[in-house]
Amino acid sequence: MAAPQYSGSVKSGHAADSPTNHGTLQRAASSTRKGEHFSEGSLPSDDADDDISSPSNLSDGHIPASSRRTSISSQTAWSVSGHCIIAQPDIFPEVHVRDPSELKGEIERPDPEFILPKDEEPRLQAQDIQTKIDNSIARAAIRGQGFSIPSIEKPSVKTGTGEATNPSALSDPILNLTRVPLQQRLLAERQRRGKEFFLPSKRVESLIHPQNVAEELTICLHRIIDPRGIQDVAKTVCAIPAAEAKSYRKIFAILTIIEKMDAILEFIRGGIHDGDLPFTKLEVDGKPGIFKLGRKLHDAKGAQPLKCFAGFSLMNLINFEEYQWAVLALIFDRPRRKDVKHYYLEDQAILPFIQEQEVSGGGFGQISRVDIHPDHHNFSGSGTHDNKFAVKRLNSHDERVFRGEFEMLSKFSDDAHPHLISLLAAYTHRMSFYLIFHWAEADLVKFWREINPQPSVARTVHWVAKQCAGLASGLLQIHRYESIPNGPTTDGSLVKTKLYGRHGDIKPANILWFPNLADANDGGTLRLTDFGLAEFHTLHSRSNLSKSGIATSPSYRPPEYDIVDGKISRSFDIWTLGCLYVEFITWLLGGWNLVRQFTIERATPIATRCLEQLDYSFFDLVENGKTAKIKESVTRFIKMELHGHPACTEYLHEFLDLVEKELLIIETGEISSNKRVDCGPLRSTLESMYQKCNINLEYALTPAPRSYEFENSHVPIADTRLASI
């Protein structure tokens, strides 16, 4: 990329074109090299009688030399470039013409005039103090380095309103003592994450705008580039016009923080822009700890040091390399259907998380609640909070494990179904894999136990009917996943293969509750989550899978998981959904206490070598494990505690009958074995029941308990371990 051309003039050692000026400036430079000094009133010249304060003499380029030193009024100032003197109004009140070698020495020496002595007499005139400050500012500008200004009030004047102001300070960034430096404003926007910090992207964009950039460049580059040229540089930094699309905002922000703003010219000349970030370290052979910075290349051996860093000290390079990550915090994009982005992050990358708290862990991963800075994500939709998200860190470091879960979740991204969790993004960072979801206020267990432990049937039954039908609909999406292309045929058309899947781990802990913040009267939405166990198969392999390697939750596992030679199919999920529905109705009628009682009543002991454990499943094995039957305690509880509950309505009776007759069915794998209902008909039945609740309030709300006599009532097991249930 060619370096931008500036319309403003660049000040050089040939500012005076007339013969008179040229000869005079050469003599001035020659006198300086010979060690001569200028005193108050004049500069070397052929005419010792001319006064430098005369406008006519200044206009024709004639420089008087009647004495050895000159004092230039505030209306006309002079700057030095090489050995030339260039007129530049309203910048410096006093200039000593010196050889550049003297300026080089001052870069290395502390400026004794910059810091006022502690014993400075309080009667020191404000004008003398200001002269010292102005001289210090001038030298700092020549050095191209950052500087600070002592807190000394400039002389003020009364305006027509009686308010004291300093006109020059208001108009000139060099003389404006109240101006807050851009570096300070940038650092005030820091968002800390442990020992790291990042700068929000929109704040960087708003602070690095042409006016601010021009003000900073005026301070450090006014002796090199005139005001018009500085404006051009500022526009280039900010990519104005936008059609140029090559921005230097981030680079300028870094240079501002490390006090190397003048180096922006070298980046622009070399066409090194924000799109080239981050720069990578290039080690110098035989010099441990010494490095250069270059573009990031796939082949590190081909990377070359960038010339724009030629004037950087090692400390400058260290600071630039470190602070570049502060302006490169990732911005997460909104996913599209079946197109979720997976970000591969450098180890040094800083995540744009404002707060982060680990809230739970399991066999598959750790869940943290994070607040992502609003400048750094485009997520929206069904989340309970705009900036709160759940980040799951997989326990496995095997990319194949991650890839399986990521690809499966991607199939249902972008809110593909209101009752399925939507994956927002994934990223790999420091050898770990992460998944990002909307943050849910609770899972179903917490909702039952803490948020609504004692529901009202009259106010809640419609919500329960809607959510249960919705969960069946979401599961149907997994069971009947849409067709996918399998490849072209001879005529060019695509052959599509239908995929059939199963969730594999339906339980209350894997159902999340998202409240509706826009409507307090709405009960919120339940969504199936944790598809880590889900599998997809074609038509020929959708049933009768071997149970080896199949993981599940002990309480809700189906009988075929334990039956000898049992086979796993999609009906696995129908059983687990039936278990969930029974507990859902239990909560609706009796709250959390009744749910806990049901858990205790169906517990049966399991003898092991180490200790006696309790089995909370819904079935018992019989005939030496060849088949199974529903536990008597489960059947008794459904009839006596649920059908017989004083608040049980016709809708709940019909729901319980459906579960017992169609969902909690023992399947042995034999052809003659009873079969559970498919998810499609189940969804249709539950949706019809929900619509009936809306139409027929008596069906939904009127109590109609049934009476049952049940012999051999199950006696709950007394065990202190049940206290934690």
NUKOLDO-559663 format. One record per residue (C-alpha): residue number from 1; x, y, z. Coordinates in nm, 3 decimals. Example, Ala and Ser with C-alpha at 12.3 -4.5 7.8 and 13.67 -1.06 7.14 Angstrom:
2
resi xx yy zz
1 1.230 -0.450 0.780
2 1.367 -0.106 0.714
//
This chain:
725
resi xx yy zz
1 0.000 0.000 0.000
2 0.138 0.336 -0.095
3 0.191 0.580 0.185
4 -0.082 0.850 0.202
5 0.003 1.187 0.050
6 -0.064 1.488 0.270
7 -0.185 1.816 0.130
8 -0.022 2.009 0.415
9 0.339 2.114 0.382
10 0.611 1.926 0.564
11 0.862 2.157 0.735
12 1.213 2.086 0.624
13 1.550 2.251 0.613
14 1.449 2.449 0.302
15 1.165 2.660 0.429
16 1.301 2.988 0.288
17 1.326 3.005 -0.086
18 1.439 3.367 -0.139
19 1.816 3.432 -0.177
20 1.806 3.673 0.111
21 1.651 3.422 0.348
22 1.870 3.143 0.224
23 2.192 3.335 0.280
24 2.078 3.467 0.613
25 1.976 3.122 0.742
26 2.302 2.973 0.626
27 2.493 3.242 0.814
28 2.278 3.179 1.120
29 2.355 2.810 1.105
30 2.724 2.883 1.041
31 2.741 3.114 1.340
32 2.582 2.846 1.554
33 2.832 2.585 1.443
34 3.117 2.826 1.529
35 2.992 2.847 1.884
36 2.845 3.197 1.863
37 2.550 3.285 2.084
38 2.264 3.521 2.022
39 2.162 3.767 2.285
40 1.847 3.968 2.347
41 1.733 4.169 2.047
42 1.887 4.019 1.732
43 2.014 3.733 1.522
44 2.326 3.737 1.295
45 2.266 3.940 0.983
46 2.435 4.174 0.736
47 2.229 4.459 0.879
48 2.296 4.511 1.250
49 2.065 4.810 1.270
50 1.741 4.634 1.174
51 1.506 4.537 1.456
52 1.353 4.191 1.443
53 1.030 4.322 1.590
54 0.965 4.521 1.274
55 0.694 4.354 1.067
56 0.840 4.494 0.745
57 1.176 4.339 0.807
58 1.017 4.005 0.889
59 0.802 4.004 0.580
60 1.093 4.039 0.338
61 1.293 3.768 0.510
62 1.562 3.995 0.655
63 1.696 3.882 0.995
64 1.881 4.147 1.198
65 2.195 4.073 1.398
66 2.270 4.387 1.597
67 2.307 4.185 1.915
68 2.373 3.823 2.016
69 2.029 3.706 2.132
70 1.670 3.771 2.027
71 1.337 3.769 2.205
72 1.043 3.698 1.976
73 0.696 3.821 2.061
74 0.407 3.583 2.124
75 0.259 3.690 1.792
76 0.550 3.550 1.590
77 0.745 3.237 1.684
78 1.027 3.048 1.522
79 1.106 2.677 1.503
80 1.420 2.491 1.410
81 1.450 2.216 1.150
82 1.802 2.110 1.070
83 1.990 2.446 1.048
84 1.695 2.651 0.923
85 1.463 2.892 1.095
86 1.099 2.871 0.991
87 0.831 3.125 1.081
88 0.546 2.967 1.278
89 0.311 3.199 1.472
90 0.155 3.144 1.814
91 0.358 2.839 1.919
92 0.663 2.931 2.127
93 0.739 3.261 2.306
94 1.116 3.213 2.297
95 1.354 3.008 2.084
96 1.730 2.960 2.100
97 1.876 2.861 1.765
98 2.098 2.563 1.825
99 2.264 2.283 1.641
100 2.062 1.956 1.628
101 2.342 1.787 1.824
102 2.241 1.999 2.122
103 1.882 1.878 2.090
104 2.001 1.520 2.084
105 2.182 1.576 2.409
106 1.867 1.708 2.571
107 1.682 1.388 2.493
108 1.920 1.208 2.721
109 1.936 1.475 2.992
110 1.662 1.558 3.244
111 1.516 1.901 3.189
112 1.599 2.105 3.501
113 1.351 2.376 3.404
114 1.059 2.135 3.371
115 1.023 2.080 3.747
116 0.998 2.392 3.957
117 1.225 2.392 4.265
118 1.047 2.334 4.593
119 1.204 2.645 4.741
120 1.085 2.864 4.452
121 0.986 3.195 4.599
122 0.607 3.234 4.607
123 0.652 3.587 4.478
124 0.786 3.450 4.147
125 0.596 3.624 3.872
126 0.338 3.413 3.685
127 0.485 3.526 3.356
128 0.829 3.391 3.441
129 0.678 3.062 3.552
130 0.479 3.037 3.231
131 0.792 3.104 3.025
132 0.959 2.803 3.186
133 0.657 2.585 3.120
134 0.636 2.694 2.758
135 1.006 2.621 2.707
136 0.958 2.275 2.857
137 0.661 2.207 2.630
138 0.866 2.313 2.331
139 1.150 2.078 2.419
140 0.908 1.792 2.485
141 0.757 1.845 2.142
142 1.102 1.838 1.982
143 1.175 1.511 2.156
144 0.845 1.358 2.040
145 0.788 1.223 2.390
146 0.498 1.246 2.633
147 0.508 1.505 2.907
148 0.300 1.639 3.193
149 0.244 1.996 3.297
150 0.270 2.129 3.652
151 -0.054 2.253 3.800
152 0.014 2.628 3.762
153 -0.261 2.866 3.667
154 -0.205 3.067 3.348
155 -0.282 3.440 3.363
156 -0.653 3.492 3.305
157 -0.861 3.776 3.172
158 -1.213 3.884 3.251
159 -1.473 3.826 2.983
160 -1.789 4.024 2.928
161 -1.970 3.783 3.159
162 -1.717 3.833 3.432
163 -1.578 3.480 3.394
164 -1.200 3.443 3.401
165 -1.070 3.266 3.092
166 -0.747 3.207 2.907
167 -0.818 3.242 2.535
168 -0.494 3.087 2.415
169 -0.538 2.783 2.640
170 -0.885 2.725 2.503
171 -0.773 2.722 2.142
172 -0.429 2.564 2.153
173 -0.378 2.204 2.282
174 -0.015 2.285 2.365
175 -0.109 2.571 2.597
176 -0.432 2.419 2.734
177 -0.333 2.325 3.088
178 -0.682 2.189 3.174
179 -0.695 1.947 2.882
180 -0.706 1.578 2.981
181 -0.443 1.387 2.780
182 -0.576 1.118 2.548
183 -0.359 0.859 2.722
184 -0.536 0.930 3.049
185 -0.879 0.910 2.888
186 -0.796 0.576 2.725
187 -0.664 0.422 3.045
188 -0.975 0.541 3.230
189 -1.179 0.306 3.008
190 -0.987 -0.005 3.114
191 -1.198 -0.310 3.194
192 -0.997 -0.533 3.422
193 -1.006 -0.913 3.414
194 -0.773 -1.033 3.685
195 -0.430 -0.891 3.609
196 -0.528 -0.827 3.249
197 -0.737 -0.548 3.103
198 -0.899 -0.461 2.774
199 -1.032 -0.143 2.618
200 -1.394 -0.163 2.493
201 -1.397 -0.139 2.115
202 -1.655 0.137 2.086
203 -1.479 0.349 2.346
204 -1.154 0.322 2.149
205 -1.341 0.421 1.834
206 -1.504 0.720 2.003
207 -1.181 0.845 2.164
208 -0.958 0.794 1.861
209 -1.140 1.040 1.636
210 -0.987 1.308 1.412
211 -1.012 1.595 1.659
212 -0.844 1.408 1.946
213 -0.580 1.261 1.717
214 -0.501 1.602 1.569
215 -0.466 1.757 1.914
216 -0.220 1.489 2.025
217 -0.022 1.507 1.701
218 -0.006 1.886 1.726
219 0.180 1.851 2.053
220 0.442 1.607 1.927
221 0.463 1.673 1.551
222 0.394 2.044 1.498
223 0.762 2.108 1.427
224 0.756 1.852 1.146
225 0.409 1.889 0.990
226 0.197 2.202 0.959
227 -0.167 2.211 1.084
228 -0.315 2.110 0.749
229 -0.085 1.810 0.726
230 -0.168 1.709 1.084
231 -0.538 1.710 0.994
232 -0.463 1.481 0.699
233 -0.271 1.242 0.924
234 -0.559 1.241 1.173
235 -0.807 1.154 0.899
236 -0.582 0.873 0.779
237 -0.555 0.731 1.129
238 -0.935 0.729 1.161
239 -0.994 0.592 0.808
240 -1.179 0.900 0.681
241 -1.328 0.867 0.428
242 -1.448 0.524 0.534
243 -1.410 0.389 0.179
244 -1.037 0.363 0.244
245 -1.113 0.091 0.502
246 -0.756 0.101 0.635
247 -0.781 0.218 0.993
248 -0.493 0.298 1.228
249 -0.712 0.368 1.533
250 -0.599 0.069 1.737
251 -0.233 0.125 1.655
252 -0.264 0.490 1.751
253 -0.433 0.393 2.079
254 -0.141 0.162 2.161
255 0.115 0.428 2.069
256 -0.070 0.679 2.287
257 -0.063 0.449 2.588
258 0.311 0.381 2.552
259 0.386 0.748 2.471
260 0.511 0.691 2.115
261 0.245 0.881 1.921
262 0.498 1.036 1.683
263 0.575 0.686 1.548
264 0.236 0.674 1.375
265 0.394 0.834 1.068
266 0.619 0.532 1.018
267 0.321 0.294 1.038
268 0.131 0.501 0.781
269 0.433 0.525 0.549
270 0.472 0.148 0.567
271 0.099 0.081 0.524
272 0.095 -0.110 0.855
273 -0.265 -0.078 0.976
274 -0.501 -0.228 1.235
275 -0.570 -0.528 1.014
276 -0.210 -0.640 1.064
277 -0.251 -0.675 1.441
278 -0.142 -0.864 1.642
279 0.230 -0.840 1.572
280 0.439 -1.137 1.672
281 0.772 -1.158 1.849
282 1.072 -1.244 1.634
283 1.358 -1.363 1.850
284 1.704 -1.230 1.773
285 1.956 -1.512 1.738
286 2.208 -1.531 2.017
287 2.036 -1.260 2.224
288 1.804 -1.407 2.487
289 1.519 -1.174 2.575
290 1.584 -0.951 2.274
291 1.319 -0.952 2.002
292 1.172 -0.759 1.712
293 0.809 -0.733 1.605
294 0.673 -0.853 1.272
295 0.351 -0.953 1.100
296 0.185 -1.276 1.206
297 0.255 -1.537 0.939
298 0.170 -1.906 0.914
299 0.537 -1.968 0.852
300 0.725 -1.800 1.139
301 1.053 -1.842 0.951
302 0.929 -1.611 0.677
303 0.839 -1.327 0.911
304 1.055 -1.016 0.890
305 1.092 -0.731 1.143
306 0.879 -0.431 1.052
307 1.064 -0.109 0.971
308 0.808 0.100 1.156
309 0.956 -0.031 1.482
310 1.313 0.070 1.389
311 1.316 0.360 1.635
312 1.171 0.161 1.926
313 1.374 0.070 2.231
314 1.340 -0.278 2.378
315 1.109 -0.140 2.646
316 0.896 0.026 2.376
317 0.868 -0.309 2.198
318 0.778 -0.492 2.519
319 0.507 -0.238 2.597
320 0.366 -0.238 2.244
321 0.351 -0.619 2.231
322 0.177 -0.633 2.569
323 -0.071 -0.348 2.521
324 -0.175 -0.454 2.171
325 -0.388 -0.727 2.329
326 -0.585 -0.464 2.522
327 -0.732 -0.330 2.196
328 -0.783 -0.674 2.039
329 -1.043 -0.823 2.275
330 -1.266 -1.056 2.073
331 -1.605 -0.940 1.941
332 -1.844 -1.236 1.924
333 -2.075 -1.240 1.622
334 -2.436 -1.355 1.630
335 -2.467 -1.712 1.498
336 -2.670 -1.806 1.198
337 -2.870 -2.125 1.158
338 -2.626 -2.418 1.153
339 -2.336 -2.173 1.124
340 -2.187 -2.106 1.467
341 -1.843 -1.951 1.477
342 -1.554 -2.128 1.645
343 -1.279 -1.884 1.745
344 -0.919 -1.995 1.787
345 -0.756 -1.752 2.029
346 -0.392 -1.680 2.098
347 -0.275 -1.758 2.450
348 -0.219 -1.384 2.507
349 -0.573 -1.294 2.394
350 -0.786 -1.115 2.655
351 -1.150 -1.220 2.670
352 -1.403 -0.935 2.696
353 -1.554 -1.064 3.021
354 -1.642 -0.804 3.283
355 -1.731 -1.058 3.553
356 -1.683 -1.432 3.571
357 -1.799 -1.681 3.833
358 -1.788 -2.060 3.825
359 -2.128 -2.189 3.933
360 -2.132 -2.564 3.871
361 -1.939 -2.860 3.741
362 -2.011 -3.206 3.612
363 -1.869 -3.500 3.427
364 -1.868 -3.316 3.096
365 -1.761 -2.966 3.191
366 -1.755 -2.664 3.420
367 -2.021 -2.392 3.392
368 -1.939 -2.027 3.461
369 -2.161 -1.722 3.455
370 -1.996 -1.435 3.270
371 -2.085 -1.079 3.180
372 -1.962 -0.999 2.830
373 -1.902 -0.630 2.762
374 -2.184 -0.503 2.537
375 -1.929 -0.368 2.286
376 -1.799 -0.719 2.232
377 -2.095 -0.931 2.131
378 -2.388 -0.918 1.892
379 -2.592 -1.182 2.073
380 -2.960 -1.120 2.124
381 -3.276 -1.324 2.148
382 -3.407 -1.541 2.427
383 -3.149 -1.466 2.695
384 -3.277 -1.353 3.032
385 -3.020 -1.074 3.042
386 -2.858 -0.887 2.756
387 -2.499 -0.932 2.872
388 -2.509 -1.240 3.099
389 -2.408 -1.571 2.949
390 -2.317 -1.924 3.045
391 -1.975 -2.048 2.938
392 -1.913 -2.421 2.948
393 -1.552 -2.538 2.962
394 -1.527 -2.898 2.849
395 -1.333 -3.126 3.081
396 -1.198 -3.317 2.783
397 -0.902 -3.174 2.591
398 -0.971 -3.413 2.303
399 -1.075 -3.206 2.002
400 -1.280 -3.494 1.869
401 -1.500 -3.485 2.180
402 -1.541 -3.110 2.148
403 -1.607 -3.131 1.776
404 -1.886 -3.385 1.827
405 -2.073 -3.168 2.076
406 -2.008 -2.847 1.885
407 -2.138 -2.982 1.554
408 -2.446 -3.131 1.717
409 -2.534 -2.808 1.900
410 -2.475 -2.609 1.583
411 -2.763 -2.791 1.417
412 -3.004 -2.611 1.652
413 -2.838 -2.269 1.672
414 -2.997 -1.928 1.621
415 -3.307 -2.018 1.826
416 -3.404 -2.297 1.589
417 -3.666 -2.410 1.842
418 -3.806 -2.222 2.144
419 -3.756 -2.522 2.372
420 -3.401 -2.615 2.271
421 -3.096 -2.432 2.402
422 -2.915 -2.234 2.133
423 -2.537 -2.235 2.101
424 -2.408 -1.880 2.052
425 -2.036 -1.934 1.991
426 -1.739 -2.154 2.073
427 -1.375 -2.076 2.127
428 -1.046 -2.249 2.198
429 -0.816 -2.074 2.443
430 -0.507 -2.198 2.624
431 -0.563 -2.564 2.534
432 -0.928 -2.573 2.650
433 -1.259 -2.578 2.461
434 -1.549 -2.347 2.550
435 -1.916 -2.315 2.452
436 -2.127 -2.000 2.506
437 -2.503 -2.000 2.575
438 -2.760 -1.755 2.703
439 -2.764 -1.747 3.081
440 -3.061 -1.924 3.240
441 -3.193 -1.816 3.577
442 -3.223 -2.175 3.698
443 -3.250 -2.537 3.598
444 -3.576 -2.718 3.667
445 -3.453 -2.860 3.998
446 -3.370 -2.513 4.132
447 -3.696 -2.378 3.993
448 -3.896 -2.643 4.178
449 -3.695 -2.620 4.499
450 -3.622 -2.245 4.534
451 -3.801 -2.021 4.287
452 -4.149 -2.173 4.313
453 -4.148 -2.447 4.578
454 -4.526 -2.434 4.637
455 -4.715 -2.358 4.314
456 -5.084 -2.286 4.279
457 -5.260 -2.530 4.047
458 -5.508 -2.265 3.931
459 -5.233 -2.019 3.832
460 -4.978 -2.271 3.703
461 -5.156 -2.554 3.525
462 -5.179 -2.375 3.187
463 -4.806 -2.297 3.199
464 -4.726 -2.660 3.283
465 -4.939 -2.783 2.993
466 -4.766 -2.544 2.751
467 -4.413 -2.628 2.867
468 -4.465 -3.005 2.864
469 -4.600 -2.989 2.508
470 -4.309 -2.762 2.413
471 -4.048 -3.001 2.553
472 -4.199 -3.285 2.349
473 -4.186 -3.063 2.041
474 -3.821 -2.980 2.105
475 -3.734 -3.346 2.147
476 -3.911 -3.419 1.818
477 -3.668 -3.180 1.649
478 -3.385 -3.402 1.764
479 -3.562 -3.729 1.681
480 -3.652 -3.611 1.333
481 -3.367 -3.384 1.238
482 -3.410 -3.229 0.892
483 -3.264 -3.381 0.580
484 -2.904 -3.305 0.489
485 -2.729 -3.329 0.150
486 -2.544 -3.655 0.101
487 -2.390 -3.588 -0.240
488 -2.481 -3.532 -0.607
489 -2.637 -3.794 -0.833
490 -2.558 -3.851 -1.200
491 -2.812 -3.585 -1.302
492 -2.659 -3.329 -1.066
493 -2.937 -3.335 -0.805
494 -2.858 -3.386 -0.437
495 -2.938 -3.705 -0.253
496 -3.059 -3.625 0.096
497 -3.019 -3.847 0.397
498 -3.251 -3.818 0.696
499 -3.076 -3.806 1.032
500 -3.243 -3.941 1.345
501 -3.110 -3.860 1.687
502 -3.174 -3.894 2.059
503 -3.096 -3.663 2.345
504 -2.979 -3.934 2.583
505 -2.987 -3.747 2.915
506 -3.326 -3.585 2.980
507 -3.362 -3.492 3.346
508 -3.465 -3.183 3.548
509 -3.103 -3.067 3.578
510 -3.078 -3.058 3.197
511 -3.386 -2.840 3.153
512 -3.324 -2.468 3.192
513 -3.571 -2.200 3.293
514 -3.558 -1.861 3.119
515 -3.789 -1.602 3.277
516 -3.970 -1.353 3.056
517 -3.836 -1.018 3.173
518 -4.082 -0.832 2.951
519 -4.387 -0.992 3.114
520 -4.386 -1.067 3.486
521 -4.711 -1.265 3.451
522 -4.553 -1.505 3.204
523 -4.405 -1.813 3.366
524 -4.101 -1.817 3.137
525 -3.974 -2.087 2.901
526 -3.816 -2.426 2.960
527 -3.542 -2.543 2.726
528 -3.367 -2.874 2.681
529 -2.992 -2.845 2.720
530 -2.675 -3.051 2.757
531 -2.676 -3.246 2.434
532 -2.337 -3.390 2.523
533 -2.479 -3.740 2.507
534 -2.685 -3.688 2.194
535 -2.622 -3.905 1.891
536 -2.746 -3.890 1.532
537 -2.799 -4.189 1.307
538 -2.942 -4.266 0.965
539 -3.264 -4.457 0.904
540 -3.080 -4.792 0.894
541 -2.914 -4.742 1.231
542 -3.164 -4.537 1.428
543 -3.281 -4.831 1.644
544 -3.138 -5.121 1.838
545 -2.798 -4.972 1.915
546 -2.562 -5.150 2.148
547 -2.573 -4.997 2.498
548 -2.196 -5.018 2.536
549 -2.051 -4.671 2.572
550 -2.396 -4.517 2.633
551 -2.406 -4.275 2.925
552 -2.723 -4.179 3.111
553 -2.857 -4.049 3.442
554 -2.920 -4.327 3.697
555 -3.263 -4.215 3.823
556 -3.424 -4.172 3.479
557 -3.247 -4.452 3.292
558 -3.480 -4.684 3.096
559 -3.508 -5.060 3.170
560 -3.330 -5.160 2.847
561 -3.017 -5.002 2.986
562 -3.004 -5.278 3.253
563 -3.180 -5.565 3.075
564 -2.955 -5.839 2.942
565 -2.885 -5.780 2.570
566 -3.094 -5.461 2.586
567 -3.080 -5.230 2.285
568 -3.089 -4.851 2.286
569 -3.317 -4.657 2.050
570 -3.493 -4.321 2.031
571 -3.759 -4.452 2.272
572 -3.485 -4.417 2.535
573 -3.583 -4.047 2.546
574 -3.956 -4.124 2.569
575 -3.900 -4.316 2.894
576 -3.689 -4.040 3.047
577 -3.945 -3.779 2.938
578 -4.216 -3.987 3.109
579 -4.018 -3.985 3.434
580 -3.981 -3.609 3.405
581 -4.355 -3.560 3.348
582 -4.445 -3.761 3.658
583 -4.220 -3.543 3.873
584 -4.352 -3.227 3.701
585 -4.710 -3.316 3.798
586 -4.588 -3.411 4.146
587 -4.443 -3.061 4.187
588 -4.758 -2.895 4.050
589 -4.983 -3.074 4.301
590 -4.763 -3.087 4.610
591 -4.463 -2.863 4.556
592 -4.101 -2.948 4.625
593 -4.181 -3.142 4.942
594 -4.394 -3.392 4.748
595 -4.118 -3.430 4.486
596 -3.874 -3.512 4.764
597 -4.121 -3.759 4.917
598 -4.160 -3.937 4.581
599 -3.782 -3.971 4.551
600 -3.762 -4.127 4.896
601 -4.052 -4.369 4.836
602 -3.909 -4.520 4.518
603 -3.559 -4.573 4.663
604 -3.447 -4.937 4.682
605 -3.117 -5.071 4.815
606 -2.836 -5.196 4.591
607 -2.581 -5.427 4.756
608 -2.222 -5.360 4.653
609 -1.885 -5.470 4.785
610 -1.814 -5.133 4.943
611 -2.143 -5.001 5.075
612 -2.516 -5.013 5.036
613 -2.632 -4.767 4.773
614 -2.983 -4.660 4.685
615 -3.144 -4.690 4.343
616 -3.395 -4.418 4.254
617 -3.499 -4.559 3.916
618 -3.864 -4.624 3.820
619 -3.827 -5.001 3.758
620 -3.702 -5.331 3.902
621 -3.534 -5.610 3.705
622 -3.705 -5.950 3.702
623 -3.640 -6.295 3.555
624 -3.268 -6.270 3.618
625 -3.240 -5.944 3.434
626 -3.414 -6.057 3.116
627 -3.697 -5.809 3.163
628 -3.825 -5.550 3.410
629 -4.139 -5.409 3.572
630 -4.245 -5.069 3.705
631 -4.168 -5.040 4.075
632 -4.469 -5.097 4.293
633 -4.383 -4.783 4.488
634 -4.402 -4.577 4.168
635 -4.742 -4.719 4.070
636 -4.878 -4.666 4.422
637 -4.752 -4.308 4.437
638 -4.907 -4.214 4.101
639 -5.246 -4.353 4.202
640 -5.264 -4.252 4.569
641 -5.067 -3.926 4.581
642 -5.134 -3.785 4.235
643 -5.465 -3.919 4.099
644 -5.597 -3.907 4.454
645 -5.470 -3.557 4.528
646 -5.757 -3.317 4.619
647 -5.640 -3.065 4.355
648 -5.599 -3.312 4.067
649 -5.803 -3.206 3.761
650 -5.927 -3.395 3.455
651 -5.635 -3.259 3.255
652 -5.385 -3.400 3.506
653 -5.568 -3.735 3.517
654 -5.547 -3.760 3.137
655 -5.179 -3.659 3.144
656 -5.092 -3.925 3.406
657 -5.285 -4.194 3.216
658 -5.092 -4.102 2.899
659 -4.759 -4.135 3.082
660 -4.845 -4.475 3.236
661 -4.992 -4.627 2.918
662 -4.771 -4.477 2.646
663 -4.438 -4.362 2.796
664 -4.339 -4.580 3.096
665 -4.351 -4.902 2.892
666 -4.102 -5.189 2.938
667 -3.932 -5.265 2.606
668 -3.727 -5.584 2.594
669 -3.618 -5.563 2.232
670 -3.832 -5.858 2.127
671 -4.074 -5.820 1.838
672 -4.372 -5.902 2.061
673 -4.266 -5.643 2.319
674 -4.485 -5.343 2.384
675 -4.363 -5.020 2.230
676 -4.357 -4.669 2.363
677 -4.527 -4.390 2.175
678 -4.324 -4.204 1.914
679 -4.236 -3.844 1.981
680 -4.451 -3.713 1.694
681 -4.785 -3.848 1.822
682 -4.686 -3.758 2.178
683 -4.626 -3.396 2.077
684 -4.961 -3.383 1.895
685 -5.150 -3.528 2.194
686 -4.993 -3.290 2.445
687 -5.056 -2.987 2.222
688 -5.423 -3.089 2.186
689 -5.449 -3.121 2.564
690 -5.295 -2.775 2.608
691 -5.543 -2.623 2.364
692 -5.827 -2.796 2.548
693 -5.705 -2.636 2.872
694 -5.736 -2.294 2.710
695 -6.085 -2.363 2.581
696 -6.230 -2.566 2.870
697 -6.136 -2.413 3.205
698 -6.328 -2.681 3.395
699 -6.110 -2.947 3.229
700 -5.798 -2.762 3.337
701 -5.890 -2.620 3.678
702 -6.176 -2.806 3.847
703 -6.052 -3.055 4.109
704 -6.173 -3.412 4.043
705 -5.967 -3.654 4.257
706 -5.997 -4.029 4.203
707 -6.028 -4.286 4.478
708 -5.802 -4.593 4.487
709 -5.746 -4.875 4.729
710 -5.392 -4.998 4.727
711 -5.274 -5.296 4.931
712 -4.924 -5.350 5.065
713 -4.836 -4.984 5.081
714 -4.468 -4.926 5.042
715 -4.287 -4.823 5.359
716 -4.020 -4.557 5.288
717 -3.664 -4.656 5.367
718 -3.517 -4.477 5.667
719 -3.173 -4.359 5.569
720 -2.994 -4.046 5.677
721 -2.851 -4.007 5.326
722 -3.199 -3.917 5.202
723 -3.190 -3.592 5.401
724 -2.994 -3.429 5.123
725 -3.246 -3.510 4.850
//
